[in-house]
Amino acid sequence: MATFESLEHKIAPLIHGAMEKRVFSGCCLAIAQGTKSLLKNFGTVGWDDKQPIGDGTFFALASLTKPLATSLAVFALIGKKKIDLADGLAQLLEMEVAVDKGGITLFQLLNHCSGLAGHRHFYKILEKIPLTARKAEILRLILAEPLASSPGTRDIYSDLGFILLGLIVEKKAGMALDDAVQRYVYEPLGLADKLLFNPRARGVENFAATEECPWRQRLLRGEVDDQNTWVIGGVSGQAGLFGRGRDVLDMVLNLMEIACGAKKHPYLGKDLLTKAMGRQHEIKSSSWGLGFDTPSGAGSSAGQFISRRSCGHLGFTGTSFWHDFDKDITVVLLTNRIHPSADNDRIKTFRPQLHDLVFETLD
């Protein structure tokens, strides 16, 4: 088996080449296989800020919030027998819901086959009302939004569905989403205060810069990029989580140990977690598990050498993680590809190149 030292020598030229092509100004790469791990930082926190990316640099994790926070809080509530995958939306929200949406199940929300639209610019409406009224209003707006398809008939990657999941957690846990995630997910793993929402409020100052936001009219550092999440306070079921490379790797490895039965968690059950990390086959062409993704058949961001028995997720800001169960390889990539513009999509070419290099070298 190739050593991690040889892998490091191969990776460095690829990443330096990516920075020369302005794929991102900097990144953190964390890789583990068995008992071995590698954590490497490259580049700077911004194109104009020459502070090096370091072990203490926090990245905006964007949609990694979905599998590493929201879905896990949902699973914890299932473990506490407060909710069930078969529960409908009206039951979950404890309110009257329109007939076309009332029967949408918790399973369908997690599996991105609820029929809800992918994204809407609700922040343009929400910014005009007081902060304290915005969560109730975004719930009303989502429930009033026409369905893009009948529930359970096709997969549509839906931020709206995960905003609902965050609100469901708050309703059933009786506390804010970020508090529920800390208490029921991170604290039992010894990771409390490692993965954070609103990190600036916790005194964190070391961030990789993200985009020059045309709406907020400033360069974002330590603020969630997603406008819908930002306008309701920086915490939602679909985005808002921040983390460092080592902490994200530790979180993913903990989850894989729970799924494999090597570690126990008081609220996260092995069987449900294992189920969540695999394809559900509710929609034939869908790669989605429950909150987690699996490699697509062709053109996967995880490359061509990853096993089918793998799971992971991407984040809009240029973040990702993938774990291959057959090869016991985990790859966490944190970048700021949207700095300074979210129009930069060069990472689409880079991601599979990186994963091909890692999986081919370590296999």
N, C-alpha and C positions, 0 to 999 in steps of 0.2 A: 504493500500500500504506500502510495506517495506520502511524504511527510508534509506537515503543515508549513514547514520552512520552504519547501519547493513550491507549494501553492502560493505562499506570500510573494515569492519572486515572480511568479507568473501574473499575479493579480495587479501588482503595482503599475506595470506599464499600461495595462488596460485602463485603469482608473485615471492615471495621469493623462492618457490620450483623451479620455472622456472630458476631463476638465479643460483641456486645450480646445476641444470642440464646443465648450460651454454647455455641456449637458447639465452641470451643476457646479457651484463654486466649491463645494466640499461635501464629504460624506463620511459616514461611519459604517464599517462592514464588520459584522460579528458572525462567526461560523463555528459550529460545534459538530463533532462526530465522536460518539462514545464519550470517553473521559477527556478528550482533547478539545481545545477551543482556541480561537484566534480572534483578537479584537484589534482592528487597525483603523486609524483616522487619517483622512486625506484632505488637503485643501484648507480653505478658510471659511469663516462664518458668513461672508458676503463677498461680492466682487470688489467692492470698494473698501471693505473692512478686512484688513489682513490678519486679524486674530485667528490663529490656527484652530481648526476643529480639534477638540480634545475629549478625553473620557467624560468630562463634566458637561459637554455641550448637549443641550436639549433640542430635540427636533419636534416640529409639529407633525404628529402621527396621522392626522386626517382620518381616513376611513379605517385605519387599524383600530380605531375606537370601537367599531362594530364587533369584531371577534374578540378583542382583548379587554373589553369593558362591558358594553351593553349586553351582548349575548350571554356572557358569563353571569351577569347579574340576573338575567332571566332564568338561566339554569339553576342558580342558587335558590331563586324563589320556587322553582319547580321542586328542588330538593327539600325545601321547607313546606311543600304541599300547599302553597298559596295559589298556585296557578297550574295549568296543564296545557300541553301542546294542542289539545283538541278544543280548548276554550275559544269561544267567539269574541269578536271585538266588543260587542255590547256588554258581555259579561266581564271582560278584562278591564274596560273603562268604567264599568258600573254606571252606565248612562244609556239613554236611548240613542240609537244610531240608525241612520237611514237603512232601509231594507237591503240595498245593494251592497252595503259594507258591514252590516251587523254580524253576518256570518263569517267574515274573514277570520281565519284561525291564527292562533299564535304560531303554529307551524308554518303557515303561508307567509306571515310577516318575516320570519327568520329565513325562509327559503326563497325570498324575493319572487314569490308567485302570487302575491295578494291581489294583483290587478291595479295597485296604486301606481300613479305616475312616478317617474324617476326623480324629478326635481322641479321645484317652482321657486320663483324669486319672491317669496313672501316677505322678505326683509323690507322691501319697499313700502309695504303696508304697515308692518310692525313698528318701523322706526317712528311713526307718527303718533303712537300711543304710549302711555307710561310703561316702564319696564315691568312693573308688577302685574300688568294685564296681558303681557305678551304671550306667555305660555298658554293661557286659556284661549287666546285668539289664534295662535298657530294650530292648536287642536281643532278649533272650529273651522279654520280654513282648509285643513287637510280633509276633514270629514265632509266638507262641502265640495271638494274637488271631484269632478267626474272621474270615474275609473277609466284607465287606459285599456283594460281588458277584463273579462270576467274572472273572478278569483279562481285560481287553480288551473288556468288554461294555458298560460305562457309565463316565461320568466322575464321580469323587468327589474333590473337592479334599481332599488328604490330607496333613496334617502328619506323620503316621506314615511315609508314603512318603519324605518329605524328611529325616526323622531317619535313616532307613535310608541315604539317599544320602550324608549326612554321614559315617556310619560306613563306607560303602564307600570314600569318598575317603580316610579315615584308613587303612583297610586297604591300599589300592592305592598310596597315596603314601608310606606308612611314616612319617607324621607327623601331628600334630594338625590338625584341619580349618582352624583359623584360621591356622596356619603355612603350610599348603598354599595357601590363598587368597592370602596375602601374597606367597609366593614365585612361584607359577605364574600369578597373575592380575594383582595390583596392581603389583608391582615393575616388570614390563616396561612399564607405562603411566606410571610415575613417580608412582603414587598410593599407594605403601607408607606405612602409618601415617596415611592420611587417612580410610579407612573401617575401623572398629575393632570387635572383640569385647572385652568386659570393659574398657571405656575408663577406668574409675576406676583400674584397675591400671596404666594408662599415664600417670596423673597428670592426666587430664582432670577439670575441676570444673564446667564450664559446661554444664548440661543443662536441657532442657525437662522439667518434672515430668510423670510419667504417673499411674498410678492409686494410690489408697489401697488397697493390697493386703490383702484380708481374711485371707489365709493367712499372709503374712509380717508382717502387722499394722504396716505402716509405709507412708508415702508413698514411692513409687519415684522415684529420680533416678539415672540412670546404671546401673540394673540392668535386665536383660531382663525384660519383663512376663510372657512365657510361663513358666508354672511348671515344665513338663517340661524346658525348656531351662535354667532357672535351677538346678534341682536336680542337673543333671549337670555343672554348672560354668560355665554362662553361654554355652556355645557348642554349637550344634546345626545340623543342615542346614536347619532350618525357621525359625530366629529367632536373635537375639543381636547382629546388626550394628547399629552406631551410626554416624551421619554428620552432617555439616553440609550445608546447601543447596548451596553452590558445589561441594563435592566430589562429591555425588550427581549433580549436573548434569554435571560433568566426566566422571564414570564412564559415564553413559548416552551422552554424546556420543562418547566414545571407542569404545564398543561399536557405535554406529551407523556410525562411520567405518570400523571393521573390517568390518562387514557389507556396507558399500557399496564396499569395496575401496580406500578412500582411505588406510587405515592398515594396517600389518601388525603381527601379534603373534606371538611365537615359538611359542605353544602354542594360541592360539585361531584356528581356521581360518575363513575367510570363509564357505565353503559351509555348514558346520555351524551357524555363528551365524545365518546368514540363514534356514536351515531352522528353527532353534529359535524364531525370532521370528514365525513364521507358523503358522496353524492346520494341524493334522496330519491331520484328517479320519478318524482312526482311529475316533472316535465321532462320528456325524453332527452331533449337536446341540452338541458341545463347542466352546468358544472357545479351548481351551488349545493353546499351542505346546509347546515343551520347556523348562519352567521359566519361560517367559514367557506372558502372557495376551494376547488380542486383544479388541477391542471387541465386546461382545455385540450381537445384532441390534437389540434395543430395550431402553431403560432403562439404557444403559451409564453407568458413572460418568464416562466420558470425554466424555459429552454427545452431541449429535446431529450435530455438524459435523465430527467427526474422520473421516478416511478409513478404509475397511476395511483398507487396507494400513498398519496401525499395530500397535504392541505396547506393553505396559506391565505394571503389576502394582500391587496394593493392599497396604497393611500395616494390621494390626489397630489399631495405635496412632493411625491417622489420617494415614498417609503414602501417597504414590503417585507414580508417574511414568508418562508416556505420550509416545511418540514417533510422529509421523505422517510416514511416508516420503514420501508424495506432496507434502505441504506443507512438509516439512523444519522442522517445529515440535516442540520438546520442552518439556514442562511437568513440573516437579518440584514437588510440594506436600508439605511436611513440617509436621505439626501434632501437638498432644497432645490429641486429641479424647477420650481415655479418662481425662483428668484432670478431677476426681478419681475418676470412676466409669466403668467400662467399659460401663455400661448406656446411656451417652449415644450415640445413633445419629443425631443431627441432621446429621452430615456427609454422610449419604446424599443429602440434598436439596442440600447446598451443593456437593458435588463436580461434578455435571453443570452446575450454574449457572456455576461458575468456568470450566470447560473450554469451555462454549458461548461465553462472553464472549471468551476468549482466541482460540479458533479462528475465530470469526466476525470478530473485529477484525483479525486478522493475515492472514486469507485474502484 
